[in-house]
Amino acid sequence: MIKPQIQTRLVTEIGVSAPQIAAVEKLLADGCTVPFIARYRKEAHGNLDEVQIGKIQERLAYYTDLEARKETILKSIDEQGKLTDELKAKITGCYQKTALEDLYQPYKPKRRTRAQIAKEKGFEPLADAIWNGDAFEGSGEDLQFARDILAERLADNAEIRGLVRRAFAKKSVVKSEAAGEKAKEPTKFEQYYDFSEPLATIPSHRYLAIRRGQKEGVLWVHLELERGPVMEDILALAAKEAPRSWPEANCAQVALAAEDAYKRLLAPSCEIDVTVEKKMEADRAAVDVFAENLRHLLLASPLGEKAVLAIDPGIRTGCKVAMMDKTGKYLGKTVIFPQQKADEAARTLALIVNKYRPEAIAIGNGTAGRETEAFCRETLKKLHAQHPEIPIPIVVSVSEAGASVYSASEIARKEFPDLDLTVRGAISIGRRLQDPLAELVKIDPKAIGVGQYQHDVHQPLLSAKLDEVVVSCVNGVGVELNTASAPLLERVSGVGPALAQAIVAWRDEHGAFKSREELKQVKGLGAKAFEQCAGFLRIRGAVNPLDASAVHPERYALVSRMAADLGVGLGELVGNPAAAKKIDVRRYITNDVGEPTLKDIVGELTKPGRDPRAVFEPPKFREDVTKIEDVKEGMKLEGVVTNVTAFGAFVDIGVHQDGLVHLSELSDTYLTDPASVVKAGDRLKVTVIGVDKARGRISLSAKTHPVIGGASGGGHGGGTAGGTRPRRQTSFAPKGSSGFSCNPFANL
């Protein structure tokens, strides 16, 4: 049970009521997950959303750690025999980690300091005399020893340390310059060779760019703070704590000690503290950007249960081709060489389309991607002209980011132990078109490439946030129990890796699950795990139609009563919007079930197991724009947003380099946050306003009346931030062919 003081602070921080915080705390303590609490315990916590519940969980963890640290500090000081009632009250009433450490600073075990040496030599009485305003005598060396003691006392003072830290945080300036001989070298950090900006206002992406330059040895970075005003504040605070006013001689010694304390002890440590805190602030901003991009990518529109032919483009080693049925089951593979053997490649492609009738061809957007698209479209056009009875599939460019990571992973080896890495990559490309969420959960989110400075941020913070997003998306969409892979199942509320493997093992041994109730037969899946996961797992074609919906098994009896009250069978009610509309939810309100849950149930009865993701719509790239040489200033293009950062959005316009729409070019109105108008996966109409072929950069604008040529080739404000990667340029197309043979290609 959290302390009332902490609960009060949480009410202010998060903007929810004390009973809501108490309810969430209890549910979390009972082993409930955030998705389960948000979906199935709305009455308990007052209909909070996942974000609010997650924030409560995060802050509860912070204060739990803080309370544990307080206990450690109190014990340490008490063992030293220095714990007074006043100090204990200050520590127990402290709710910030930095302030708590400041209070502990004088009592921390230290290495042998100059002050300790001075004390050992017997100069503490002299230091006390100076501080207390008494008359004193001593040589220059004696006074230096006394000042060492006073300097440490001042540096250990929690109020003074807090004052200096606040000054650095609010008033310091970030200064960067080229490190040594780097000033003579052209690098991506040139704009920071002589740079300064207030620390308090520097954008997170710019600060991370500077930190990256520092890490790579290109930049020298430090904080500058005007010393005069800070020294005045330190002396004023010191004078308040002194027993009485100092005579002139004493004041001079204290001033010298304060100067030494600031320069030697306070400024270096406070600069580090503030730098670390600014880095964490920038990390949190970058992680939030990454998480939001990842959420939209995972929730991208699925093609659905349709057969897909997948092609991983290549030049020297050919294009790897893999065929999947509508469930994603792998059927076979081959390799085609559109550049070297165009006629043969065209015949092979036509045979596959004729035999397996795929509804889509998924083509990776890497090397030779657009050229392979053109080849496929031309081949399909000829096929349709000669055989109009054959359905022609759509051709879709699919991001292959992370496909190579998946193909070499343990998951891929278990799925396809007998297949080559390149074929596994093609299968991944096809499956992510069918269902992006189900396929992308197999890949480390950091390998998908939608982040901002993802390798520079605090990795535990990034991993925890991305895992939270994946879990949220998986549970928000729901999982088909009988076809889901173990990596997808382990993201379901209450499941985890071990239970996911156990579910797959049970399925392999006993066949498809016929009901949710059968989950209880899985070894290790107890009552609590069943409670947490059952509502998020779907079984299409189950005996009980509610097993295919998001209605939790604990509410099945309630739905049966609703059906009986309407005079219809359960099967007639589920999926019947007209019947569901007749349900008067007020009749079924109890202490455990309120209106929010009842409305959710009615919604599920209307459209059981509905997919919250949008309907699939393929991107529309211009067929005559396939490489950067084709891009001209003034062109009007349609693209797909691939990455949103703090300084703008990267857009795939169908060439090998993503273009950048800078924040200032995203809207006709003033913006501070790109995410307020675009998100990853959005279709966006843009105008090309600049092309820098030498650097591989394309500048775009989404404005109604953009200024052509007003951009500098897609510069993006410091460092590299995703979206642009050089790829080999190719140009090939199928040659004329009189027809196609009827021989099926061998590997299929």
C-alpha positions in Angstrom: 0.0 0.0 0.0 1.5 3.3 -1.0 1.9 6.2 1.4 -0.8 8.9 1.4 1.8 11.5 0.5 2.9 9.5 -2.6 -0.7 9.0 -3.6 -1.3 12.8 -3.4 1.7 13.4 -5.5 0.5 10.9 -8.1 -2.9 12.6 -8.2 -1.2 15.9 -9.2 1.4 14.3 -11.6 -1.0 12.1 -13.6 -4.3 14.0 -13.2 -6.4 11.1 -11.9 -8.2 10.5 -8.6 -6.8 8.8 -5.5 -9.3 5.9 -5.7 -8.2 5.3 -9.3 -4.6 5.1 -8.3 -5.4 2.8 -5.4 -7.4 0.5 -7.7 -4.7 0.3 -10.3 -2.1 -0.4 -7.6 -4.2 -3.2 -6.2 -4.8 -4.8 -9.6 -1.1 -4.6 -10.5 -0.2 -6.1 -7.1 -2.7 -9.0 -7.9 -0.6 -9.8 -11.0 -2.8 -8.2 -13.6 -1.3 -6.7 -16.8 -1.8 -3.3 -18.1 -3.8 -4.4 -21.3 -6.1 -6.6 -19.1 -6.7 -3.8 -16.6 -7.5 -1.3 -19.3 -9.8 -3.7 -21.2 -11.6 -5.8 -18.6 -11.5 -3.9 -15.3 -12.9 -0.5 -16.4 -15.3 -0.3 -13.5 -12.6 -0.9 -10.9 -10.4 2.0 -12.0 -12.9 4.4 -13.5 -12.3 3.8 -17.2 -8.6 4.9 -17.4 -6.8 4.2 -20.7 -3.6 2.2 -21.2 -1.4 5.3 -21.2 -2.7 6.5 -17.8 -2.4 3.0 -16.3 1.1 2.6 -17.7 2.0 6.0 -16.2 0.7 5.0 -12.8 2.7 1.8 -13.0 5.9 3.7 -14.0 5.5 6.3 -11.2 4.7 3.6 -8.6 7.9 1.9 -9.5 9.8 5.2 -9.2 8.5 5.9 -5.7 9.0 2.2 -4.7 12.7 2.5 -5.6 12.9 5.9 -3.9 11.4 4.5 -0.6 13.9 1.6 -0.7 16.8 4.1 -1.2 15.6 6.2 1.7 15.7 3.1 4.0 19.3 2.4 2.9 20.4 6.0 3.5 18.7 6.2 6.9 20.3 3.0 8.0 23.8 4.1 6.8 23.6 7.5 8.6 22.2 5.9 11.7 25.1 3.4 11.8 27.4 6.4 11.7 25.7 7.8 14.7 24.8 11.0 12.9 21.0 10.6 12.3 19.1 13.5 13.9 15.3 13.9 14.0 15.6 16.9 11.7 17.7 15.1 9.1 15.4 12.0 9.3 12.4 14.3 8.6 14.1 15.8 5.6 15.0 12.4 4.2 11.6 10.9 4.7 9.9 14.0 3.3 12.0 14.0 0.1 10.5 12.8 -3.1 13.2 13.5 -5.7 16.2 11.2 -6.2 18.7 14.0 -6.9 17.5 16.0 -3.8 17.7 12.8 -1.7 21.3 12.1 -2.8 22.2 15.8 -2.0 21.0 15.2 1.6 23.1 12.1 1.8 26.2 13.7 0.3 27.9 14.7 3.6 27.5 11.2 4.9 28.6 9.2 1.9 31.7 7.1 2.3 34.5 9.1 0.5 37.9 8.5 -0.7 40.6 10.4 1.2 39.9 14.1 0.3 41.8 17.3 0.9 39.4 18.2 3.7 40.1 14.8 5.4 43.8 15.4 5.2 43.3 18.9 6.7 41.3 17.4 9.5 43.9 14.8 10.2 46.5 17.5 10.5 44.4 19.3 13.1 43.0 22.3 11.2 39.3 21.7 11.8 39.3 24.2 14.8 40.7 26.9 12.6 38.0 26.2 10.0 35.4 26.4 12.7 36.7 29.7 13.9 36.6 31.2 10.4 33.0 29.9 9.9 31.7 31.0 13.3 33.1 34.5 12.8 35.7 34.2 15.6 39.1 35.7 15.5 41.7 33.5 14.0 45.4 33.3 13.3 47.3 31.2 10.8 49.9 31.1 8.1 49.0 30.9 4.4 49.4 27.1 4.4 47.3 26.8 7.5 44.5 28.9 6.0 44.6 26.8 2.9 44.0 23.7 5.0 41.1 25.4 6.7 39.6 26.5 3.4 39.8 22.9 2.1 37.6 21.9 5.0 35.2 24.8 4.4 35.0 24.1 0.7 33.9 20.5 1.3 31.3 21.6 3.8 29.9 24.1 1.3 30.0 21.5 -1.5 28.2 19.0 0.7 25.4 21.4 1.6 22.2 20.1 0.0 20.8 23.6 -0.6 24.0 25.0 -2.2 24.4 21.9 -4.4 20.7 22.2 -5.5 21.2 25.9 -6.3 24.3 25.2 -8.5 22.5 22.3 -10.2 19.5 24.5 -11.0 21.7 27.2 -12.3 23.4 24.8 -14.8 20.0 23.4 -15.8 18.3 26.8 -16.4 21.1 29.1 -17.4 24.0 27.2 -18.9 24.8 27.1 -22.6 25.8 24.0 -24.6 29.1 24.7 -26.4 30.6 22.4 -29.0 33.6 22.7 -31.2 35.7 20.5 -33.4 38.0 18.2 -31.6 41.7 18.9 -32.5 42.4 18.3 -36.2 38.8 17.4 -36.9 38.2 21.1 -37.8 40.0 20.5 -41.0 37.9 17.4 -41.9 34.4 17.4 -43.5 32.0 15.3 -41.4 28.3 15.1 -40.8 28.8 17.2 -37.6 30.3 20.3 -39.4 27.4 22.5 -38.3 28.5 21.9 -34.7 32.2 22.8 -35.1 31.4 26.2 -33.5 28.0 25.9 -31.9 26.2 27.2 -28.8 22.6 27.0 -27.6 21.0 27.3 -24.2 20.7 23.9 -22.5 17.2 24.6 -21.3 15.8 25.1 -24.8 18.0 22.9 -27.1 15.7 20.3 -28.9 16.3 16.7 -28.0 17.4 15.6 -31.5 20.0 18.3 -31.7 21.4 17.5 -28.3 21.6 13.8 -29.2 23.4 14.7 -32.4 26.0 16.7 -30.5 26.4 13.9 -28.0 26.9 11.5 -30.9 29.6 13.8 -32.3 31.3 13.8 -28.9 31.1 10.0 -28.6 32.7 9.6 -32.1 35.5 11.9 -31.1 34.6 14.6 -33.6 33.3 17.2 -31.1 34.4 18.6 -27.8 31.3 19.5 -25.8 30.9 21.3 -22.4 28.5 23.5 -20.6 29.3 27.2 -19.9 27.8 29.1 -17.0 28.4 32.6 -15.9 30.2 32.2 -12.6 29.5 35.7 -11.0 25.8 35.4 -10.2 26.2 31.8 -9.0 29.0 32.7 -6.6 26.8 35.6 -5.2 24.0 33.1 -4.6 26.3 30.6 -2.9 27.8 33.2 -0.6 24.3 34.6 0.3 23.1 31.1 1.2 26.3 30.4 3.2 25.9 33.6 5.1 22.3 32.6 6.1 23.5 29.4 7.6 26.5 30.9 9.5 26.0 31.5 13.3 26.6 35.2 12.9 27.8 37.8 10.4 31.4 37.4 9.4 34.1 40.0 10.0 35.9 41.1 6.9 38.8 38.7 7.4 36.5 35.7 7.9 34.3 36.8 4.9 37.4 36.9 2.7 38.4 33.3 3.7 34.9 32.0 3.2 34.7 33.6 -0.2 38.0 32.0 -1.2 36.7 28.6 0.1 33.4 29.1 -1.8 35.3 29.9 -5.0 37.3 26.7 -4.6 34.2 24.7 -3.7 32.5 25.8 -6.9 35.4 25.4 -9.2 36.8 22.1 -7.8 33.8 20.3 -6.3 30.4 21.8 -7.3 30.7 22.8 -11.0 32.2 19.5 -12.3 29.8 17.3 -10.5 26.7 19.4 -11.1 27.6 19.8 -14.8 27.8 16.0 -15.0 24.4 15.6 -13.1 22.7 18.1 -15.4 24.3 16.6 -18.5 23.1 13.2 -17.5 19.6 14.4 -16.8 19.4 16.3 -20.1 20.6 13.2 -21.9 17.9 11.2 -20.2 15.3 13.8 -21.1 16.5 13.7 -24.7 16.5 9.9 -24.6 12.9 9.8 -23.3 11.8 12.2 -26.2 13.6 10.0 -28.8 12.2 6.8 -27.3 8.7 8.3 -27.4 9.2 9.1 -31.1 10.4 5.6 -31.8 7.5 4.1 -29.8 4.9 6.1 -31.7 6.5 5.2 -35.1 6.6 1.6 -34.1 3.0 1.6 -33.0 1.8 2.9 -36.3 4.0 0.5 -38.2 2.7 -2.5 -36.2 -0.8 -1.4 -36.7 -0.4 -0.8 -40.4 -3.2 -2.1 -42.6 -3.0 -5.9 -43.2 -3.7 -7.3 -46.7 -5.4 -10.1 -44.8 -5.9 -13.8 -45.6 -4.9 -13.7 -49.2 -2.3 -15.8 -51.1 0.9 -13.8 -51.6 3.9 -14.3 -53.9 7.0 -12.6 -52.2 10.1 -11.4 -54.0 13.3 -10.4 -52.3 15.0 -8.4 -55.1 18.7 -9.0 -56.0 21.0 -8.5 -59.0 24.0 -10.8 -59.0 22.4 -13.6 -57.0 18.9 -13.0 -58.5 15.5 -12.4 -57.0 14.5 -14.9 -54.3 10.8 -15.9 -54.8 8.6 -17.6 -52.2 4.9 -18.5 -52.4 2.6 -18.4 -49.3 -1.0 -19.5 -49.1 -3.7 -17.3 -47.5 -2.7 -18.4 -44.0 1.0 -17.5 -44.6 2.0 -21.2 -45.0 5.1 -21.5 -47.1 4.5 -23.5 -50.4 7.8 -23.3 -52.3 10.6 -21.2 -53.7 12.7 -20.4 -56.7 15.1 -17.8 -58.0 14.7 -15.6 -61.1 17.2 -13.3 -62.9 15.2 -10.5 -64.5 18.4 -8.6 -65.4 20.4 -11.5 -66.9 17.6 -13.8 -68.1 14.5 -11.6 -68.5 12.6 -14.0 -70.8 13.1 -17.0 -68.5 12.2 -14.9 -65.5 9.0 -13.6 -67.1 7.9 -17.1 -68.0 8.6 -18.4 -64.5 6.7 -15.5 -62.9 3.7 -16.1 -65.2 3.7 -19.8 -64.4 3.6 -19.1 -60.6 0.7 -16.7 -61.0 -1.2 -19.1 -63.2 -0.7 -22.1 -60.8 -1.1 -20.5 -57.4 -3.3 -17.5 -58.2 -1.7 -15.1 -55.7 -3.8 -12.0 -54.9 -0.7 -9.9 -54.4 3.0 -9.8 -55.2 5.1 -8.4 -52.3 8.4 -6.9 -53.4 11.1 -5.8 -51.0 12.0 -2.2 -51.3 15.8 -2.8 -51.1 18.3 -3.1 -53.9 16.6 -3.3 -57.3 13.2 -3.1 -55.7 11.6 -0.6 -58.0 13.1 -2.2 -61.1 11.7 -5.6 -60.0 8.3 -3.9 -59.5 8.5 -2.6 -63.1 9.5 -6.0 -64.4 6.5 -7.7 -62.6 4.0 -5.2 -63.8 5.2 -5.5 -67.4 5.1 -9.3 -67.1 1.6 -9.3 -65.6 0.4 -6.9 -68.3 1.5 -9.3 -71.0 0.0 -12.2 -69.2 -3.3 -10.5 -68.9 -3.3 -9.7 -72.6 -2.7 -13.3 -73.6 -4.7 -15.0 -70.8 -7.5 -12.6 -69.6 -9.0 -15.4 -67.6 -6.1 -15.4 -65.1 -6.7 -13.1 -62.2 -3.9 -10.5 -62.0 -2.4 -9.8 -58.6 -1.6 -6.3 -57.3 2.1 -5.5 -57.0 3.1 -3.9 -53.6 6.4 -2.5 -52.4 7.0 -3.7 -48.9 9.6 -2.4 -46.4 12.3 -5.1 -45.9 13.8 -3.4 -42.9 14.7 -6.1 -40.4 14.0 -9.0 -42.8 17.7 -9.9 -42.8 17.8 -9.8 -39.0 14.8 -12.2 -38.9 16.2 -14.6 -41.5 19.3 -15.1 -39.4 17.5 -15.4 -36.1 16.8 -18.4 -34.0 13.1 -18.0 -34.6 13.6 -18.2 -38.4 15.8 -21.2 -38.0 13.2 -23.0 -36.0 10.4 -22.1 -38.5 12.4 -23.0 -41.6 15.4 -25.1 -40.7 16.0 -26.3 -44.2 15.7 -23.0 -46.0 18.4 -20.5 -47.0 18.6 -17.2 -45.2 17.6 -15.3 -48.4 14.4 -17.4 -48.8 13.5 -16.8 -45.2 13.8 -13.1 -45.8 11.5 -13.3 -48.8 8.9 -15.2 -46.7 9.1 -12.5 -44.1 8.5 -9.8 -46.7 5.4 -11.7 -47.9 4.0 -12.3 -44.5 4.4 -8.8 -43.3 2.2 -7.7 -46.2 -0.4 -10.3 -45.1 -0.2 -9.2 -41.4 2.5 -6.7 -40.4 1.9 -7.2 -36.7 2.1 -11.0 -36.7 5.4 -10.9 -38.6 7.1 -7.9 -37.1 6.8 -9.1 -33.6 9.5 -11.7 -34.5 12.0 -9.0 -35.1 13.8 -6.9 -32.5 12.0 -3.5 -32.9 15.4 -1.7 -32.9 16.1 -3.5 -36.2 13.1 -2.1 -38.0 14.6 1.3 -38.5 11.9 3.7 -37.4 13.7 5.4 -34.6 15.6 8.6 -34.0 19.2 8.1 -32.6 18.1 4.7 -31.4 21.6 3.5 -30.8 22.5 6.5 -28.7 19.7 6.4 -26.2 19.6 4.4 -22.9 19.0 0.9 -24.1 17.1 -0.5 -21.1 14.7 2.5 -21.4 14.3 1.9 -25.2 13.8 -1.8 -24.8 11.2 -1.5 -22.0 9.2 1.1 -24.0 9.2 -0.8 -27.3 8.2 -4.0 -25.5 5.3 -2.0 -24.0 4.2 -0.9 -27.4 4.4 -4.3 -29.0 2.4 -5.8 -26.1 -0.2 -3.0 -26.4 -0.6 -3.5 -30.2 -0.8 -7.3 -30.0 -3.5 -7.2 -27.3 -5.3 -4.4 -29.0 -5.7 -6.4 -32.2 -6.1 -9.8 -30.6 -4.5 -13.1 -31.7 -5.8 -16.1 -33.6 -5.0 -18.9 -31.1 -4.7 -21.7 -33.7 -2.4 -20.0 -36.2 -0.3 -17.6 -34.0 3.5 -18.2 -33.8 5.2 -18.5 -30.4 6.8 -15.0 -30.7 3.3 -13.5 -31.2 1.7 -15.6 -28.4 4.3 -14.6 -25.9 3.2 -10.9 -26.3 -0.3 -11.7 -25.2 -1.3 -10.6 -21.7 -0.4 -13.1 -19.1 1.4 -15.5 -21.5 5.2 -14.9 -21.9 7.8 -17.1 -23.6 7.5 -20.3 -21.6 3.7 -20.5 -21.9 3.8 -19.5 -25.5 6.0 -22.5 -26.3 3.7 -24.7 -24.1 0.6 -23.5 -26.1 2.3 -24.3 -29.4 3.4 -27.7 -28.1 -0.2 -28.6 -27.0 -1.5 -27.5 -30.4 1.1 -29.7 -32.2 0.2 -32.7 -30.1 -3.6 -32.3 -29.9 -4.5 -30.3 -32.9 -6.4 -27.0 -33.1 -8.0 -25.6 -30.0 -11.8 -26.0 -30.2 -12.5 -23.7 -27.3 -10.9 -21.2 -25.0 -11.7 -23.6 -22.1 -9.2 -26.0 -23.6 -6.4 -23.5 -22.8 -6.7 -24.8 -19.2 -5.3 -28.1 -20.3 -2.0 -26.5 -21.3 0.7 -27.4 -18.8 1.6 -24.4 -16.6 -1.3 -22.2 -17.7 -3.1 -21.7 -14.4 -6.2 -19.8 -13.4 -4.5 -16.4 -13.3 -2.8 -16.8 -16.7 -6.1 -17.9 -18.2 -7.9 -14.8 -16.7 -5.3 -12.5 -18.2 -5.0 -14.0 -21.7 -8.3 -15.6 -22.6 -10.0 -12.4 -23.8 -7.2 -11.6 -26.2 -7.1 -15.0 -27.9 -9.5 -15.8 -30.7 -10.8 -19.1 -32.0 -12.6 -18.8 -35.3 -15.1 -21.6 -35.9 -15.3 -22.5 -32.3 -18.4 -24.2 -30.9 -19.1 -21.1 -28.8 -19.2 -18.1 -31.1 -18.0 -15.9 -28.3 -14.6 -17.6 -28.4 -14.0 -15.7 -31.7 -14.7 -12.3 -30.0 -13.1 -10.1 -27.4 -15.8 -10.9 -24.8 -14.0 -12.4 -21.8 -15.1 -15.9 -20.7 -16.1 -14.5 -17.3 -18.9 -12.7 -19.1 -20.2 -15.6 -21.2 -23.1 -16.3 -18.7 -24.1 -12.6 -18.9 -24.2 -12.7 -22.7 -26.3 -15.9 -22.6 -28.7 -14.1 -20.3 -28.9 -11.2 -22.8 -29.7 -13.7 -25.6 -32.4 -15.4 -23.5 -34.0 -12.1 -22.7 -34.1 -11.2 -26.4 -35.6 -14.6 -27.1 -32.8 -15.7 -29.5 -30.0 -18.3 -29.4 -26.5 -17.3 -28.6 -25.4 -18.0 -32.2 -28.2 -15.7 -33.5 -27.1 -12.8 -31.2 -23.3 -12.9 -32.0 -22.6 -10.9 -35.1 -26.2 -9.7 -35.4 -26.1 -5.8 -35.2 -29.9 -5.5 -35.3 -30.3 -7.9 -32.3 -27.4 -6.3 -30.4 -29.0 -2.8 -30.7 -32.0 -4.0 -28.8 -30.0 -4.8 -25.7 -30.7 -2.3 -22.9 -27.4 -2.3 -21.1 -28.9 -0.6 -18.0 -30.7 -3.8 -17.1 -27.4 -5.6 -16.7 -25.5 -3.1 -14.5 -24.2 -4.7 -11.3 -21.5 -3.9 -8.7 -19.0 -5.8 -10.9 -20.2 -4.9 -14.4 -20.8 -1.3 -15.3 -21.8 0.6 -18.4 -18.3 0.8 -20.0 -17.9 -3.0 -20.0 -21.5 -3.6 -21.2 -21.0 -1.2 -24.1 -17.8 -3.1 -25.0 -19.7 -6.3 -25.0 -22.5 -4.9 -27.2 -19.8 -3.6 -29.6 -18.3 -7.1 -29.8 -21.7 -8.7 -30.4 -22.2 -6.3 -33.3 -18.8 -7.1 -34.9 -17.2 -10.0 -33.1 -13.4 -10.1 -33.3 -13.3 -7.0 -35.4 -9.8 -5.8 -36.5 -9.2 -2.2 -35.4 -6.7 -1.7 -38.2 -7.6 0.3 -41.3 -8.4 -1.3 -44.6 -5.4 -2.1 -46.8 -4.5 0.4 -49.5 -1.4 -0.1 -51.6 1.0 2.9 -52.1 0.8 4.7 -55.4 4.3 5.5 -56.6 5.0 7.0 -60.0 6.2 4.3 -62.3 8.7 6.7 -64.1 10.4 7.6 -60.8 12.5 4.7 -59.6 15.9 6.3 -58.7 17.2 9.7 -57.5 18.2 10.7 -61.0 14.5 10.6 -61.9 13.5 13.1 -59.2 13.2 16.7 -60.3 12.5 19.8 -58.4 8.8 20.8 -58.7 7.5 17.2 -59.1 4.2 16.4 -57.4 4.5 12.9 -55.9 2.6 10.6 -53.5 4.6 8.8 -50.9 4.4 6.8 -47.6 5.7 8.2 -44.3 8.4 5.8 -43.1 9.7 7.7 -40.1 8.7 10.6 -38.0 11.3 12.5 -36.0 11.4 15.7 -33.9 12.6 17.7 -36.9 10.3 16.3 -39.6 9.1 13.2 -41.5 10.9 10.9 -43.9 8.8 9.8 -46.9 9.3 6.9 -49.3 8.5 8.3 -52.8 9.5 5.1 -54.6 13.3 5.7 -55.0 16.1 4.2 -52.9 16.4 7.2 -50.7 13.6 8.5 -48.5 13.0 12.2 -48.8 12.7 14.5 -45.8 9.8 16.8 -45.2 11.3 19.2 -42.7 9.1 20.4 -39.8 8.8 23.8 -41.5 7.5 22.2 -44.7 4.9 19.9 -43.2 2.0 22.3 -43.0 0.8 25.7 -44.1 0.4 26.6 -40.4 3.1 26.7 -37.7 4.0 23.4 -36.1 6.1 22.3 -33.1 5.5 18.6 -33.4 5.6 16.6 -36.7 3.6 13.8 -35.0 0.6 16.1 -34.7 0.0 16.0 -38.4 1.6 12.8 -39.8 2.4 9.3 -38.6 4.4 6.3 -39.9 2.4 4.6 -42.7 0.4 7.7 -43.7 0.0 8.5 -47.4 1.3 12.0 -48.1 1.2 14.1 -51.2 4.5 16.1 -51.5 6.4 18.4 -53.8 10.1 18.0 -54.5 11.8 21.3 -53.4 15.4 20.2 -53.5 17.6 17.3 -54.7 21.2 16.8 -53.6 22.4 13.8 -55.7 25.9 13.9 -54.4 24.8 13.4 -50.8 21.8 11.3 -51.7 19.3 13.7 -50.1 15.8 14.7 -51.3 13.9 17.7 -49.8 10.1 17.6 -49.9 7.3 19.8 -48.9 3.7 19.1 -48.0 2.7 22.8 -48.2 0.1 24.0 -50.6 2.4 26.5 -52.2 6.0 25.4 -51.5 9.1 27.4 -52.5 10.9 25.3 -55.1 14.7 25.3 -54.6 14.4 26.8 -51.1 15.9 23.8 -49.4 19.4 22.6 -49.1 19.0 19.1 -50.4 17.4 17.5 -47.4 19.6 18.4 -44.5 18.1 17.2 -41.3 19.5 19.2 -38.5 22.4 17.2 -37.2 23.7 13.6 -37.6 22.0 10.8 -39.4 18.5 10.0 -38.4 17.3 7.1 -40.5 15.6 7.0 -43.8 18.6 7.4 -46.2 20.7 4.4 -47.1 22.7 4.1 -50.3 21.7 1.2 -52.5 23.0 -0.1 -55.8 21.3 1.4 -58.8 20.0 -0.9 -61.5 17.9 -0.7 -64.6 16.3 -3.7 -66.2 13.0 -4.7 -67.7 11.5 -7.8 -69.4 12.3 -8.1 -73.0 9.6 -8.9 -75.5 8.2 -12.4 -75.5 5.7 -14.2 -77.7 4.2 -16.3 -75.0 4.7 -18.5 -72.0 5.3 -22.2 -71.8 3.1 -24.5 -69.6 5.9 -26.2 -67.7 5.7 -25.6 -63.9 8.9 -24.4 -62.5 10.8 -27.2 -60.6 11.0 -25.9 -57.1 7.3 -25.4 -56.8 
